[in-house]
Amino acid sequence: MVSGDGLGEDQILSLLAPVEVHSGHFLALEVLRKSREKGIEWAEAESFEALDGMGVQGRSGGREIYIGNRLLLKDRSLRLPQPLDQKAKEAESCGETVVFFGWEGNAQGFLVFGDRLRRGTREMVRRIQSGKTDVWVVSGDSGETTQSMARQAGIANFQGQALPRTK
């Protein structure tokens, strides 16, 4: 977790968990798992809205909380400070998934989730490509994360920041 607002990990998780508990997304479940593992208790979210292909928003701790990808930041006009953006891009370029969180008009930090190719993926891709089939990686992750994962799999074609309806 990278935070630019001075709050500690436990404080941030206590703000995010009430919103994430309503999500059901597999990354949200990891936030909840980590919160429970650390013994963090949280109040019920005052509101919740799923934002298709971008993330979620809800009211927690008296704040309007946003959790999601770069599209969410843009859609909800959350400012992404350059140092935070640079750190996020570094993680994304390594194939890691970055989930931003923010409130009060700013991205406040991000969570990093590791991704690994399944064993045998590169060989499977080679077999498919040997049949003259174009292989694409299309993901809701950032372009940098998607490109990194595609390269690791031996795939030249990729599209990041794809919304569910365009996949």
Backbone as a printed PyTorch tensor [residue, N CA C, xyz], in Angstrom:
tensor([[[  0.8540,  -1.1720,   0.0000],
         [  0.0000,   0.0000,   0.0000],
         [  0.8940,   1.2270,   0.0000]],

        [[  0.5610,   2.1660,  -0.8580],
         [  1.2770,   3.4360,  -0.9200],
         [  0.2720,   4.5320,  -0.6370]],

        [[  0.5890,   5.3820,   0.3240],
         [ -0.3170,   6.4530,   0.7120],
         [  0.4320,   7.7670,   0.7600]],

        [[ -0.2340,   8.8020,   0.2680],
         [  0.3710,  10.1180,   0.2880],
         [ -0.2730,  11.0610,   1.2770]],

        [[ -1.2000,  10.5660,   2.0860],
         [ -1.9420,  11.4780,   2.9650],
         [ -1.5420,  11.4010,   4.4290]],

        [[ -0.5670,  10.5630,   4.7620],
         [ -0.0950,  10.4800,   6.1410],
         [ -0.8570,   9.5130,   7.0220]],

        [[ -1.9310,   8.9190,   6.5230],
         [ -2.6610,   7.9260,   7.3050],
         [ -1.9080,   6.6040,   7.2650]],

        [[ -1.9970,   5.8440,   8.3300],
         [ -1.3840,   4.5290,   8.3790],
         [ -2.2400,   3.4910,   7.6750]],

        [[ -1.6560,   2.3310,   7.4610],
         [ -2.3510,   1.2480,   6.7650],
         [ -3.6510,   0.8660,   7.4570]],

        [[ -3.6370,   0.7510,   8.7770],
         [ -4.8560,   0.3650,   9.5000],
         [ -5.9640,   1.4060,   9.3310]],

        [[ -5.6040,   2.6760,   9.3850],
         [ -6.5980,   3.7410,   9.2100],
         [ -7.1940,   3.6990,   7.8080]],

        [[ -6.3420,   3.4850,   6.8200],
         [ -6.8260,   3.4280,   5.4380],
         [ -7.7360,   2.2250,   5.2430]],

        [[ -7.3270,   1.0680,   5.7400],
         [ -8.1690,  -0.1210,   5.6100],
         [ -9.5150,   0.0690,   6.3100]],

        [[ -9.5340,   0.7850,   7.4270],
         [-10.8020,   1.0130,   8.1330],
         [-11.7270,   1.9410,   7.3530]],

        [[-11.1720,   2.7470,   6.4500],
         [-12.0010,   3.5890,   5.5760],
         [-12.4480,   2.8320,   4.3240]],

        [[-11.5780,   1.9790,   3.7960],
         [-11.8860,   1.2680,   2.5620],
         [-12.8160,   0.0740,   2.7830]],

        [[-12.6180,  -0.6490,   3.8660],
         [-13.3790,  -1.8850,   4.1020],
         [-14.8980,  -1.6890,   4.0860]],

        [[-15.4540,  -0.6360,   4.7050],
         [-16.9130,  -0.4950,   4.6690],
         [-17.4790,  -0.3640,   3.2600]],

        [[-16.6810,   0.1860,   2.3570],
         [-17.1210,   0.3240,   0.9640],
         [-16.8970,  -0.9960,   0.2310]],

        [[-15.7160,  -1.5800,   0.4060],
         [-15.3730,  -2.8150,  -0.2970],
         [-16.2500,  -4.0000,   0.0900]],

        [[-16.7970,  -3.9910,   1.2970],
         [-17.6240,  -5.1130,   1.7480],
         [-18.8550,  -5.2970,   0.8510]],

        [[-19.2480,  -4.2600,   0.1500],
         [-20.4170,  -4.3320,  -0.7360],
         [-20.0490,  -4.6830,  -2.1760]],

        [[-18.7580,  -4.7560,  -2.4820],
         [-18.3060,  -4.8840,  -3.8660],
         [-18.4090,  -6.2990,  -4.4200]],

        [[-17.8020,  -7.2800,  -3.7730],
         [-17.7670,  -8.6320,  -4.3090],
         [-16.6550,  -8.8630,  -5.3180]],

        [[-15.9640,  -7.8160,  -5.7420],
         [-14.8440,  -7.9670,  -6.6760],
         [-13.7250,  -8.7280,  -5.9720]],

        [[-13.0060,  -9.5580,  -6.7060],
         [-11.9800, -10.3870,  -6.0650],
         [-10.8860,  -9.5600,  -5.4040]],

        [[-10.5830,  -8.3730,  -5.9100],
         [ -9.5830,  -7.5270,  -5.2450],
         [-10.1620,  -6.9030,  -3.9790]],

        [[-11.4430,  -6.5820,  -3.9980],
         [-12.1010,  -6.0640,  -2.7930],
         [-12.0710,  -7.1200,  -1.6910]],

        [[-12.2400,  -8.3690,  -2.0770],
         [-12.2080,  -9.4470,  -1.0930],
         [-10.8310,  -9.5390,  -0.4350]],

        [[ -9.7800,  -9.2150,  -1.1750],
         [ -8.4320,  -9.2040,  -0.6020],
         [ -8.2680,  -8.0700,   0.4060]],

        [[ -8.8770,  -6.9230,   0.1300],
         [ -8.8470,  -5.8050,   1.0860],
         [ -9.5370,  -6.2310,   2.3810]],

        [[-10.6640,  -6.8980,   2.2510],
         [-11.4040,  -7.3600,   3.4300],
         [-10.6260,  -8.4330,   4.1870]],

        [[-10.0000,  -9.3490,   3.4460],
         [ -9.1980, -10.3940,   4.0810],
         [ -8.0780,  -9.7720,   4.9000]],

        [[ -7.3850,  -8.8100,   4.3160],
         [ -6.2750,  -8.1420,   5.0050],
         [ -6.7900,  -7.3860,   6.2360]],

        [[ -7.9290,  -6.7270,   6.1050],
         [ -8.5100,  -5.9980,   7.2390],
         [ -8.8540,  -6.9360,   8.3820]],

        [[ -9.4630,  -8.0630,   8.0590],
         [ -9.8210,  -9.0400,   9.0900],
         [ -8.5730,  -9.6490,   9.7200]],

        [[ -7.5880,  -9.9390,   8.8760],
         [ -6.3240, -10.5130,   9.3520],
         [ -5.6600,  -9.5970,  10.3850]],

        [[ -5.7840,  -8.2990,  10.1800],
         [ -5.1840,  -7.3210,  11.0860],
         [ -6.1060,  -6.9710,  12.2600]],

        [[ -7.2930,  -7.5640,  12.2980],
         [ -8.2260,  -7.3130,  13.3850],
         [ -8.8850,  -5.9450,  13.3250]],

        [[ -8.9590,  -5.3730,  12.1510],
         [ -9.5520,  -4.0390,  11.9900],
         [-11.0670,  -4.1620,  11.9540]],

        [[-11.6920,  -3.3610,  12.7640],
         [-13.1580,  -3.3030,  12.7530],
         [-13.5690,  -2.0550,  11.9840]],

        [[-14.7340,  -2.1350,  11.3560],
         [-15.1960,  -0.9850,  10.5970],
         [-16.6910,  -0.8100,  10.7510]],

        [[-17.1100,   0.4300,  10.5750],
         [-18.5310,   0.7670,  10.6420],
         [-19.1800,   0.4610,   9.2910]],

        [[-20.4680,   0.4370,   9.2750],
         [-21.2140,   0.2200,   8.0430],
         [-21.0650,   1.4450,   7.1370]],

        [[-20.9140,   1.2100,   5.8390],
         [-20.8490,   2.3150,   4.8760],
         [-22.1970,   3.0360,   4.8570]],

        [[-22.1270,   4.3210,   4.7120],
         [-23.3400,   5.1340,   4.6520],
         [-23.9880,   5.0800,   3.2790]],

        [[-23.1880,   4.7580,   2.2390],
         [-23.7120,   4.6020,   0.8820],
         [-22.7220,   3.7560,   0.0930]],

        [[-23.1940,   3.2210,  -1.0500],
         [-22.3400,   2.4170,  -1.9140],
         [-22.8650,   2.4900,  -3.3340]],

        [[-21.9240,   2.5800,  -4.2890],
         [-22.2840,   2.5210,  -5.7060],
         [-21.1540,   1.8250,  -6.4680]],

        [[-21.5120,   0.7970,  -7.2430],
         [-20.5440,   0.1420,  -8.1240],
         [-20.4930,   0.9410,  -9.4160]],

        [[-19.3030,   1.1970,  -9.8930],
         [-19.0900,   1.9850, -11.1100],
         [-18.4690,   1.0520, -12.1510]],

        [[-19.2970,   0.5310, -13.0160],
         [-18.9460,  -0.5190, -13.9630],
         [-17.6150,  -0.2720, -14.6670]],

        [[-16.6670,  -1.1920, -14.4490],
         [-15.3810,  -1.1220, -15.1120],
         [-14.4200,  -0.1040, -14.5450]],

        [[-14.8330,   0.5990, -13.4970],
         [-13.9660,   1.6320, -12.9320],
         [-13.6510,   1.4040, -11.4680]],

        [[-14.6140,   0.9070, -10.7060],
         [-14.4050,   0.7130,  -9.2770],
         [-15.6910,   0.9300,  -8.5060]],

        [[-15.5380,   1.4780,  -7.3140],
         [-16.6860,   1.7110,  -6.4320],
         [-16.5400,   3.0650,  -5.7530]],

        [[-17.6660,   3.5190,  -5.2400],
         [-17.6610,   4.7280,  -4.4210],
         [-18.6580,   4.5230,  -3.3040]],

        [[-18.3490,   5.0940,  -2.1680],
         [-19.2560,   4.9860,  -1.0350],
         [-18.8630,   5.9790,   0.0380]],

        [[-19.7440,   6.1300,   0.9790],
         [-19.4850,   7.0640,   2.0730],
         [-19.0780,   6.2560,   3.2970]],

        [[-17.9190,   6.6310,   3.8670],
         [-17.3600,   5.9160,   5.0080],
         [-16.5930,   6.9100,   5.8690]],

        [[-16.8060,   6.8520,   7.1630],
         [-16.0770,   7.7420,   8.0660],
         [-16.3050,   9.2110,   7.7710]],

        [[-17.4880,   9.5430,   7.2600],
         [-17.8050,  10.9290,   6.9370],
         [-17.1770,  11.4270,   5.6490]],

        [[-16.5370,  10.5220,   4.8980],
         [-15.8770,  10.8930,   3.6440],
         [-16.4990,  10.1470,   2.4780]],

        [[-16.5210,  10.7850,   1.3230],
         [-16.8860,  10.0930,   0.0870],
         [-15.6150,   9.4110,  -0.4040]],

        [[-15.6260,   8.0830,  -0.4250],
         [-14.4570,   7.2700,  -0.7340],
         [-14.5840,   6.7220,  -2.1530]],

        [[-13.5070,   6.8030,  -2.9070],
         [-13.4390,   6.2510,  -4.2590],
         [-12.3360,   5.2070,  -4.2810]],

        [[-12.6270,   4.0360,  -4.8610],
         [-11.6550,   2.9500,  -4.9450],
         [-11.7430,   2.3760,  -6.3520]],

        [[-10.6480,   2.4340,  -7.1000],
         [-10.7010,   1.8910,  -8.4530],
         [ -9.4950,   2.2410,  -9.2990]],

        [[ -9.7040,   2.2330, -10.5910],
         [ -8.6190,   2.3980, -11.5510],
         [ -8.4720,   3.8490, -12.0150]],

        [[ -7.5960,   4.0450, -12.9670],
         [ -7.3420,   5.3850, -13.5010],
         [ -8.5850,   5.9850, -14.1530]],

        [[ -9.4100,   5.1470, -14.7690],
         [-10.6500,   5.6530, -15.3660],
         [-11.5460,   6.2720, -14.3000]],

        [[-11.5830,   5.6680, -13.1310],
         [-12.3720,   6.2060, -12.0280],
         [-11.8500,   7.5800, -11.6220]],

        [[-10.5210,   7.6920, -11.4890],
         [ -9.9400,   8.9770, -11.1060],
         [-10.3480,  10.0650, -12.0870]],

        [[-10.2690,   9.7360, -13.3670],
         [-10.6280,  10.7130, -14.3980],
         [-12.1230,  11.0280, -14.3710]],

        [[-12.9450,   9.9920, -14.2940],
         [-14.3970,  10.1550, -14.3140],
         [-14.9090,  10.9810, -13.1380]],

        [[-14.2810,  10.8130, -11.9790],
         [-14.7290,  11.5060, -10.7760],
         [-13.8690,  12.7320, -10.4600]],

        [[-13.0320,  13.1290, -11.4190],
         [-12.1850,  14.3380, -11.3040],
         [-11.3220,  14.3400, -10.0450]],

        [[-10.7220,  13.1900,  -9.7550],
         [ -9.7920,  13.1060,  -8.6320],
         [ -8.3890,  13.4100,  -9.1400]],

        [[ -7.7400,  14.3460,  -8.5300],
         [ -6.3860,  14.7360,  -8.9130],
         [ -5.4090,  13.6600,  -8.4570]],

        [[ -4.4920,  13.2860,  -9.3550],
         [ -3.4710,  12.2880,  -9.0490],
         [ -2.1300,  13.0070,  -8.9850]],

        [[ -1.6080,  13.2280,  -7.7640],
         [ -0.3200,  13.9190,  -7.6380],
         [  0.7800,  13.1750,  -8.4040]],

        [[  1.6680,  13.9100,  -9.0370],
         [  2.7110,  13.3340,  -9.8770],
         [  3.5720,  12.2970,  -9.1540]],

        [[  4.0210,  12.5410,  -7.9150],
         [  4.8410,  11.5160,  -7.2470],
         [  4.0850,  10.1930,  -7.0460]],

        [[  2.8020,  10.2920,  -6.7360],
         [  1.9780,   9.0920,  -6.5570],
         [  1.7960,   8.3820,  -7.8990]],

        [[  1.5560,   9.1560,  -8.9480],
         [  1.3950,   8.6120, -10.2870],
         [  2.6660,   7.8760, -10.7100]],

        [[  3.8180,   8.4640, -10.4400],
         [  5.0920,   7.8520, -10.8110],
         [  5.2950,   6.5150, -10.0940]],

        [[  5.0030,   6.4740,  -8.8000],
         [  5.1310,   5.2220,  -8.0440],
         [  4.1760,   4.1550,  -8.5810]],

        [[  2.9540,   4.5830,  -8.9360],
         [  1.9690,   3.6430,  -9.4810],
         [  2.4390,   3.0850, -10.8200]],

        [[  2.9830,   3.9440, -11.6680],
         [  3.4700,   3.4940, -12.9760],
         [  4.6220,   2.5010, -12.8260]],

        [[  5.4580,   2.6980, -11.8260],
         [  6.5570,   1.7560, -11.5810],
         [  6.0060,   0.3700, -11.2580]],

        [[  4.9880,   0.3220, -10.4090],
         [  4.3720,  -0.9680, -10.0590],
         [  3.6910,  -1.5880, -11.2800]],

        [[  2.9710,  -0.7670, -12.0410],
         [  2.2610,  -1.2640, -13.2190],
         [  3.2280,  -1.8090, -14.2700]],

        [[  4.3660,  -1.1580, -14.4290],
         [  5.3300,  -1.6010, -15.4470],
         [  5.9240,  -2.9720, -15.1020]],

        [[  5.7860,  -3.3790, -13.8540],
         [  6.2430,  -4.7110, -13.4290],
         [  5.1210,  -5.7420, -13.5190]],

        [[  3.9640,  -5.3390, -14.0430],
         [  2.8410,  -6.2530, -14.1920],
         [  1.9280,  -6.3280, -12.9880]],

        [[  2.1200,  -5.4210, -12.0330],
         [  1.2710,  -5.4340, -10.8460],
         [  0.0120,  -4.5960, -11.0910]],

        [[ -1.0710,  -5.0090, -10.4640],
         [ -2.3320,  -4.2860, -10.5720],
         [ -2.3900,  -3.2310,  -9.4860]],

        [[ -2.6990,  -2.0200,  -9.8900],
         [ -2.7870,  -0.8860,  -8.9750],
         [ -4.2510,  -0.4950,  -8.8280]],

        [[ -4.6910,  -0.3560,  -7.5860],
         [ -6.0480,   0.1080,  -7.2860],
         [ -5.9050,   1.3840,  -6.4600]],

        [[ -6.3780,   2.4700,  -7.0160],
         [ -6.2760,   3.7670,  -6.3430],
         [ -7.4030,   3.9370,  -5.3380]],

        [[ -7.1610,   4.7420,  -4.3190],
         [ -8.2170,   5.1590,  -3.4100],
         [ -8.0700,   6.6580,  -3.1920]],

        [[ -9.2160,   7.3060,  -2.9960],
         [ -9.1520,   8.7470,  -2.8150],
         [-10.4010,   9.3140,  -2.1820]],

        [[-10.2670,  10.5630,  -1.7680],
         [-11.3490,  11.3480,  -1.1970],
         [-10.9340,  12.8140,  -1.2470]],

        [[-11.8940,  13.6680,  -1.0080],
         [-11.6460,  15.1160,  -0.9720],
         [-10.9540,  15.6230,  -2.2310]],

        [[-11.3560,  15.0830,  -3.4020],
         [-10.8590,  15.5660,  -4.6810],
         [ -9.4920,  15.0700,  -5.1030]],

        [[ -8.8830,  14.1930,  -4.3050],
         [ -7.5330,  13.7180,  -4.6100],
         [ -7.4190,  12.2110,  -4.4720]],

        [[ -6.5800,  11.6240,  -5.3300],
         [ -6.1430,  10.2570,  -5.0830],
         [ -5.2230,  10.3380,  -3.8770]],

        [[ -5.4880,   9.5140,  -2.8750],
         [ -4.7190,   9.5640,  -1.6290],
         [ -3.6330,   8.4920,  -1.5640]],

        [[ -3.7600,   7.4890,  -2.4220],
         [ -2.8040,   6.4010,  -2.4130],
         [ -3.2740,   5.2860,  -3.3160]],

        [[ -2.6160,   4.1460,  -3.2300],
         [ -3.0270,   2.9930,  -4.0220],
         [ -2.5960,   1.6960,  -3.3510]],

        [[ -3.2930,   0.6570,  -3.7160],
         [ -2.9880,  -0.7060,  -3.2830],
         [ -2.3390,  -1.4250,  -4.4610]],

        [[ -1.4370,  -2.3340,  -4.1730],
         [ -0.7450,  -3.0780,  -5.2210],
         [ -1.0700,  -4.5590,  -5.0510]],

        [[ -1.4880,  -5.1690,  -6.1440],
         [ -1.8100,  -6.5930,  -6.1560],
         [ -0.9280,  -7.2570,  -7.1960]],

        [[ -0.2250,  -8.3010,  -6.7920],
         [  0.6620,  -9.0150,  -7.7100],
         [ -0.1190,  -9.9400,  -8.6230]],

        [[  0.3680, -10.0730,  -9.8240],
         [ -0.2120, -10.9780, -10.8100],
         [  0.8970, -11.8710, -11.3320]],

        [[  0.6060, -13.1300, -11.4890],
         [  1.5600, -14.0570, -12.0630],
         [  0.8600, -14.8620, -13.1470]],

        [[  1.6140, -15.1760, -14.1690],
         [  1.0730, -16.0560, -15.1970],
         [  0.9700, -17.4650, -14.6360]],

        [[ -0.0400, -18.1650, -15.0520],
         [ -0.1480, -19.5690, -14.6740],
         [  0.9350, -20.3610, -15.3810]],

        [[  1.3770, -21.4020, -14.7180],
         [  2.3820, -22.2740, -15.3230],
         [  1.8300, -22.8350, -16.6340]],

        [[  2.6440, -22.8030, -17.6520],
         [  2.2340, -23.3400, -18.9540],
         [  1.5970, -22.3210, -19.8760]],

        [[  1.4170, -21.0840, -19.4110],
         [  0.7550, -20.0690, -20.2320],
         [  1.5330, -19.7680, -21.5050]],

        [[  2.8340, -19.5450, -21.3740],
         [  3.6480, -19.2060, -22.5650],
         [  3.5700, -20.3160, -23.6160]],

        [[  3.6360, -21.5570, -23.1890],
         [  3.5610, -22.6830, -24.1280],
         [  2.1870, -22.7460, -24.7920]],

        [[  1.1360, -22.5400, -24.0330],
         [ -0.2150, -22.5500, -24.5900],
         [ -0.3510, -21.4390, -25.6400]],

        [[  0.1660, -20.2460, -25.3240],
         [  0.0920, -19.1260, -26.2600],
         [  0.8450, -19.4720, -27.5460]],

        [[  2.0210, -20.0570, -27.4220],
         [  2.8040, -20.4450, -28.6170],
         [  2.0330, -21.4320, -29.4930]],

        [[  1.3570, -22.3910, -28.8610],
         [  0.5900, -23.3760, -29.6370],
         [ -0.5690, -22.7110, -30.3830]],

        [[ -1.2510, -21.8090, -29.7020],
         [ -2.3690, -21.1030, -30.3450],
         [ -1.8480, -20.2520, -31.5010]],

        [[ -0.7510, -19.5320, -31.2690],
         [ -0.1960, -18.6680, -32.3050],
         [  0.3530, -19.4660, -33.4850]],

        [[  0.8140, -20.6940, -33.2460],
         [  1.3430, -21.5140, -34.3450],
         [  0.2420, -21.8870, -35.3280]],

        [[ -0.9840, -21.8240, -34.9020],
         [ -2.1300, -22.0670, -35.7770],
         [ -2.5780, -20.8200, -36.5010]],

        [[ -1.7510, -19.7930, -36.5020],
         [ -2.0170, -18.5150, -37.1910],
         [ -3.2190, -17.7720, -36.5990]],

        [[ -3.4240, -17.9330, -35.2960],
         [ -4.4960, -17.2270, -34.5940],
         [ -3.8990, -16.0470, -33.8450]],

        [[ -4.5180, -14.8830, -34.0140],
         [ -4.0820, -13.7120, -33.2500],
         [ -4.5500, -13.8510, -31.8090]],

        [[ -3.6510, -13.6050, -30.8830],
         [ -3.9660, -13.6850, -29.4590],
         [ -3.8770, -12.2830, -28.8860]],

        [[ -4.8580, -11.9200, -28.0930],
         [ -4.9160, -10.5950, -27.4610],
         [ -5.0780, -10.7500, -25.9570]],

        [[ -4.5280,  -9.8070, -25.2170],
         [ -4.8310,  -9.6450, -23.8030],
         [ -5.6570,  -8.3690, -23.7040]],

        [[ -6.8760,  -8.4840, -23.2240],
         [ -7.7590,  -7.3370, -23.0440],
         [ -8.1380,  -7.3130, -21.5730]],

        [[ -7.8270,  -6.1940, -20.9140],
         [ -7.9770,  -6.1370, -19.4640],
         [ -8.4650,  -4.7660, -19.0140]],

        [[ -9.0790,  -4.7450, -17.8700],
         [ -9.4560,  -3.4910, -17.2290],
         [ -8.2930,  -2.8390, -16.5160]],

        [[ -7.1840,  -3.5700, -16.3700],
         [ -5.9840,  -3.0070, -15.7520],
         [ -5.4130,  -1.9100, -16.6390]],

        [[ -4.4750,  -1.1680, -16.0950],
         [ -3.8310,  -0.0970, -16.8540],
         [ -3.1330,  -0.6640, -18.0830]],

        [[ -2.8400,   0.2160, -19.0250],
         [ -2.1060,  -0.1910, -20.2130],
         [ -0.7450,  -0.7610, -19.8660]],

        [[ -0.0750,  -0.1530, -18.8640],
         [  1.2510,  -0.6260, -18.4630],
         [  1.1990,  -2.0350, -17.8890]],

        [[  0.2370,  -2.2910, -16.9980],
         [  0.0990,  -3.6210, -16.4070],
         [ -0.2500,  -4.6430, -17.4790]],

        [[ -1.1930,  -4.3010, -18.3410],
         [ -1.6190,  -5.2100, -19.3960],
         [ -0.4680,  -5.5190, -20.3490]],

        [[  0.2900,  -4.4970, -20.7360],
         [  1.4300,  -4.7010, -21.6190],
         [  2.4670,  -5.6240, -20.9730]],

        [[  2.7510,  -5.4060, -19.7050],
         [  3.7310,  -6.2360, -19.0120],
         [  3.2920,  -7.6980, -18.9850]],

        [[  2.0360,  -7.9390, -18.6490],
         [  1.5490,  -9.3160, -18.5890],
         [  1.5340,  -9.9520, -19.9870]],

        [[  1.1410,  -9.1720, -20.9970],
         [  1.1270,  -9.6900, -22.3670],
         [  2.5420, -10.0850, -22.7940]],

        [[  3.5070,  -9.2370, -22.5180],
         [  4.8960,  -9.5470, -22.8840],
         [  5.3830, -10.8090, -22.1820]],

        [[  5.0470, -10.9450, -20.9000],
         [  5.4730, -12.1400, -20.1620],
         [  4.8940, -13.4120, -20.7770]],

        [[  3.6910, -13.2730, -21.3590],
         [  3.0300, -14.4330, -21.9700],
         [  3.4480, -14.6430, -23.4240]],

        [[  4.2310, -13.6920, -23.9830],
         [  4.6430, -13.8030, -25.3730],
         [  3.5770, -13.3250, -26.3380]],

        [[  2.7520, -12.4020, -25.8920],
         [  1.6490, -11.8790, -26.6980],
         [  1.9540, -10.4340, -27.0790]],

        [[  1.8630, -10.1310, -28.3620],
         [  2.1800,  -8.7770, -28.8460],
         [  0.9790,  -7.8390, -28.7670]],

        [[ -0.2240,  -8.3760, -28.8440],
         [ -1.4360,  -7.5530, -28.9080],
         [ -2.0590,  -7.4070, -27.5260]],

        [[ -2.3380,  -6.1740, -27.1230],
         [ -2.9550,  -5.9600, -25.8200],
         [ -3.7640,  -4.6660, -25.8280]],

        [[ -4.7310,  -4.6190, -24.9310],
         [ -5.5030,  -3.3910, -24.6990],
         [ -5.8080,  -3.3180, -23.2140]],

        [[ -5.3580,  -2.2640, -22.5790],
         [ -5.6420,  -2.0330, -21.1720],
         [ -6.7730,  -1.0370, -21.0070]],

        [[ -7.2210,  -0.8860, -19.7960],
         [ -8.3130,   0.0170, -19.4180],
         [ -9.5820,  -0.2360, -20.2340]],

        [[ -9.8360,  -1.4950, -20.5180],
         [-11.0340,  -1.8630, -21.2710],
         [-12.2130,  -1.9880, -20.3010]],

        [[-13.3180,  -1.4030, -20.6720],
         [-14.5330,  -1.5290, -19.8780],
         [-15.1730,  -2.8870, -20.1440]],

        [[-15.9330,  -3.4260, -19.1940],
         [-16.5340,  -4.7500, -19.3870],
         [-17.3340,  -4.8730, -20.6730]],

        [[-18.0460,  -3.8460, -21.0550],
         [-18.8850,  -3.9390, -22.2470],
         [-18.0720,  -3.9860, -23.5440]],

        [[-16.7750,  -3.6250, -23.4870],
         [-15.9410,  -3.6420, -24.6990],
         [-15.0300,  -4.8530, -24.7660]],

        [[-15.0570,  -5.7010, -23.7610],
         [-14.1520,  -6.8560, -23.7510],
         [-14.6500,  -7.9630, -24.6470]]])
